[in-house]
Amino acid sequence: MSNKYGIAVLKAALLSLEKRTIQRVIDEAMACASKPDVSEFERDAITRAMQRCWRKAVMRERIATQIVVLETGSEEQATVQGAEAPKTRGNVQSEPVLVASFKAYNVYDLRQHVMSVSRRQADSLEFAMEYKSRSHGIQYKMFKLSSVAAYAAQYNEDEAEAVARAKSFGHELYFMVPLGCSLTSQKRSHANKYLVKPNQLISFDGQLLRVEPASNKNIKLVPIGEAA
């Protein structure tokens, strides 16, 4: 099959996975899931629908990457245009929206319902969840993304053993670690934080995770299925 014909077939497939339609379905599902009167049965059905849309979004990205490979003959060019967008160092929107700016950091909204984050990216990315302060209005609490397996790998421990031990104690396998604040005597470069919201989906360490607010302005990550 010639490249020209292959590109035409892939572009037709890409058209059938229309991006706006996928995002609209996810938007509607997330809006429904966040309502207080939604039953557990309805919430599960919404979650399954979101998973199907997410798998379609992943397929769309793969097809788009393959088109770039066929058109340019360059795997590197496809990577830059696809999963490794250089502006954000994660598999996220290439043009994030600035939602808040402070002396030490900016907060950006990546405008993506599914963030795909690798372990390497998780080491450098910091996430922010907004909350309302009685005295200062909208404020942000910062977090790092991690997992039991990723933490074990960082310290050269057996991942499977660490996961089994965590399960036996009933511990969560995926988590957002709260970050503290500090005052410094030296100037530091302006940091970028990335906004996460309730019902945000994160693909990390082989799992699709849903962000849920927890007590004390913390975040709980709920596994809802395997990542595609």
LINVENZI-V774347 format. One record per helix or strand. SS is the DSSP state (@ for helix, = for strand). FROM is the first residue (numbers start at 1). LEN is the number of residues. Records with the same first field share a line. If there is no record, write none. Layout:
BEGIN
SS = FROM-LEN + FROM-LEN
END
This chain:
BEGIN
@ = 3-14 + 19-15 + 40-33 + 75-7 + 119-6 + 148-7 + 159-10 + 215-3
= = 91-1 + 97-5 + 105-5 + 114-4 + 127-7 + 137-11 + 174-5 + 191-5 + 201-4 + 207-8 + 218-9
END
